Amino acid sequence: MKNNNPTQLSRDEYLFLSEKFEMMTADDVKELPKYIVSMRQQNFERVMKLAIENELDETEKKYINDKYFLLMRVGDIARKYSVSRQSVYRVLEKASKKLYENLKYVYCCGFTLINPPANLEELLKSTTRRN
């Protein structure tokens, strides 16, 4: 059975289309997907920052920031905070699970249900890949 439901647009997407619809040129039509993806990307990044800020303890925040945003290796993080590599792995795993549990549904609703990310690292890579 074919699904004939239209794709649901966010308020910003709808307003963008409404404002442009009558005067839309071929260039506008080409830019529309980039606009929609960009807006969804910005919204997801905002939600991710909120999740990191509100769901993780201070140590988890520091390790996640160092690992995924500063792209530091686990050994470097361990040396920076004078802890074992195993300790860094445990904290990163715990923090990653927390964030993934908080973000997976947001990601699916705002982006795709076809091929959702399997874990936080994949979710973060798909987010930064678009930038």
C-alpha positions in Angstrom: 0.0 0.0 0.0 1.4 3.4 -1.0 1.6 6.1 1.6 0.1 9.3 0.2 0.7 11.4 3.3 2.6 14.6 2.5 6.0 15.2 4.2 5.5 17.2 7.4 7.3 20.5 7.4 8.4 22.5 10.4 6.9 26.0 11.0 10.1 27.6 9.6 10.0 25.4 6.5 6.3 26.2 5.9 6.9 29.9 6.3 9.9 29.8 3.9 7.8 28.0 1.3 4.8 30.3 1.8 6.9 33.4 1.4 8.7 32.1 -1.7 6.0 30.1 -3.4 4.5 32.7 -5.7 7.9 34.1 -6.7 9.9 30.9 -6.6 12.6 30.6 -9.3 14.5 27.6 -10.4 17.4 28.7 -8.2 15.0 28.9 -5.2 13.8 25.3 -5.8 17.4 24.1 -5.9 18.2 25.9 -2.6 15.1 24.6 -0.7 16.5 21.2 0.3 19.7 22.8 1.5 17.7 25.3 3.6 15.5 22.5 5.1 18.5 20.4 6.0 20.4 23.4 7.4 17.5 24.4 9.6 17.1 20.8 10.9 20.8 20.6 11.5 20.7 23.8 13.5 17.8 22.6 15.6 19.4 19.3 16.3 22.7 20.9 17.3 20.7 23.1 19.7 19.0 20.1 21.2 22.3 18.2 21.5 23.9 21.1 23.4 21.0 21.2 25.7 21.2 17.4 26.3 24.9 17.6 27.0 24.4 20.5 29.4 21.4 19.1 31.3 21.9 15.3 31.2 25.6 14.8 31.9 27.7 15.4 35.0 30.8 17.7 34.8 33.3 14.9 34.1 31.1 13.4 31.4 30.7 16.9 29.8 34.5 17.4 29.7 35.2 14.0 28.3 32.5 14.2 25.6 33.7 17.7 24.6 37.3 16.5 24.4 36.6 13.3 22.5 33.9 14.4 20.0 34.3 18.2 19.6 38.1 18.7 20.2 38.7 15.2 18.6 41.2 14.2 21.3 42.3 10.6 21.6 41.4 8.7 24.8 45.1 8.5 25.9 45.4 12.3 25.6 42.2 12.8 27.6 43.5 10.4 30.3 46.8 12.4 30.5 45.0 15.7 30.6 42.9 14.7 33.6 45.5 12.4 35.2 43.2 9.3 35.1 43.5 5.9 33.4 42.5 5.2 29.9 40.0 2.7 31.2 38.4 5.3 33.4 38.0 7.6 30.3 36.5 4.7 28.3 34.0 4.0 31.1 32.9 7.7 31.5 32.6 8.1 27.7 30.6 4.9 27.4 28.2 6.0 30.2 27.9 9.5 28.8 27.4 8.3 25.2 24.6 6.0 26.3 22.9 8.8 28.2 23.0 11.2 25.3 22.0 8.5 22.7 19.0 7.6 24.8 18.0 11.3 25.0 18.7 12.2 21.4 17.8 9.2 19.2 14.1 10.1 19.0 14.7 13.7 18.4 17.0 12.7 15.5 14.5 10.3 14.1 11.6 12.8 14.2 13.6 15.7 12.7 15.7 13.9 10.1 15.0 10.3 9.0 13.2 7.2 10.1 14.7 5.2 7.2 18.2 4.7 8.6 18.5 6.0 12.2 22.0 6.1 13.8 22.9 3.0 15.9 24.8 4.9 18.6 26.0 8.3 19.7 29.2 8.2 17.7 27.4 7.5 14.5 24.8 10.2 15.4 27.5 12.8 16.0 29.4 11.8 12.8 26.3 12.2 10.7 25.7 15.6 12.2 29.2 16.9 11.7 29.5 15.4 8.2 26.9 17.9 6.9 29.0 20.9 8.0 
